Amino acid sequence: EVQLLESGGGLEQPGGSLRLSCAASGFTFRSYAMSWVRHAPGKGLDWVSSIVDSGYSTYYADSVKGRFTISRDNSKNTLWLQMNSLRAEDTAVYYCVLSSGWGGPSYFDYWGQGILVTVSS
Amino acid sequence: DIQMTQSPSSLSASVGDRVTITCRASQSISNYLNWYQQKAGKAPKLLIYAASSLQSGVPSRFSGSGSGTDFTLTLSSLQPEDFATYYCQQSYTTPLTFGGGTKVEIK
């Protein structure tokens, strides 16, 4: 059974930093691209970032480019999202997502339970 | 960036109704279109990928169609557990983008 368990969320002040982690199990982690998707209160889903299976290529939404960094350790089956220079508009539930079919018609087929990040003074 | 426009933004329907949700892309995305269901307080769930492929375990009352810029999600007979918000998403190019969502409510 695929499991994705996020941690590291919480309350942070504007301008601060947080590091989200995602512990993956139940599948061959090194064979899949992984992504972060967020859901702000009262808004729709918002793709944040993706990383290919090898970790050599990364992709970001313009809204987080230069502030957030996605990374992974395939030996530890772990995905991270380093979030710097946080803004109020980054407040959301962040989901760790297994991304199948990367490079073709890809899709988000397994989602973690989500972790809340709140940016407020 | 590719903009995804869903319609309607909300609808009211009864159990047993046939429901259709549309999604339009701002440029052609071939069949790189996915549909998700999200219930309040829960993670989204993949329903349809590559425009018309049913994800394993998803009931056959869900179906998807379309190609290019116009896509449709159809629920052939709405069930009580189908009341939720539905999102389309394009994977043709980054930035990956979602539609604004369609909230399906009980009439």
HADDOCK unambig.tbl for C-alpha pairs under 7 A between the chains (distance, minus, plus):
assign (segid A and resid 44 and name CA) (segid B and resid 100 and name CA) 5.61 0.50 0.50
assign (segid A and resid 44 and name CA) (segid B and resid 101 and name CA) 6.40 0.50 0.50
assign (segid A and resid 45 and name CA) (segid B and resid 98 and name CA) 6.39 0.50 0.50
assign (segid A and resid 46 and name CA) (segid B and resid 98 and name CA) 6.73 0.50 0.50
assign (segid A and resid 47 and name CA) (segid B and resid 96 and name CA) 6.17 0.50 0.50
assign (segid A and resid 47 and name CA) (segid B and resid 97 and name CA) 6.55 0.50 0.50
assign (segid A and resid 60 and name CA) (segid B and resid 95 and name CA) 7.00 0.50 0.50
assign (segid A and resid 61 and name CA) (segid B and resid 95 and name CA) 5.68 0.50 0.50
assign (segid A and resid 105 and name CA) (segid B and resid 32 and name CA) 4.79 0.50 0.50
assign (segid A and resid 105 and name CA) (segid B and resid 50 and name CA) 5.73 0.50 0.50
assign (segid A and resid 105 and name CA) (segid B and resid 91 and name CA) 6.09 0.50 0.50
assign (segid A and resid 105 and name CA) (segid B and resid 92 and name CA) 6.83 0.50 0.50
assign (segid A and resid 106 and name CA) (segid B and resid 91 and name CA) 5.79 0.50 0.50
assign (segid A and resid 107 and name CA) (segid B and resid 34 and name CA) 6.54 0.50 0.50
assign (segid A and resid 107 and name CA) (segid B and resid 49 and name CA) 6.37 0.50 0.50
assign (segid A and resid 107 and name CA) (segid B and resid 91 and name CA) 6.94 0.50 0.50
assign (segid A and resid 108 and name CA) (segid B and resid 46 and name CA) 6.77 0.50 0.50
assign (segid A and resid 109 and name CA) (segid B and resid 46 and name CA) 5.54 0.50 0.50
assign (segid A and resid 111 and name CA) (segid B and resid 43 and name CA) 6.40 0.50 0.50
assign (segid A and resid 112 and name CA) (segid B and resid 43 and name CA) 7.00 0.50 0.50
assign (segid A and resid 113 and name CA) (segid B and resid 43 and name CA) 5.80 0.50 0.50
assign (segid A and resid 114 and name CA) (segid B and resid 43 and name CA) 6.81 0.50 0.50
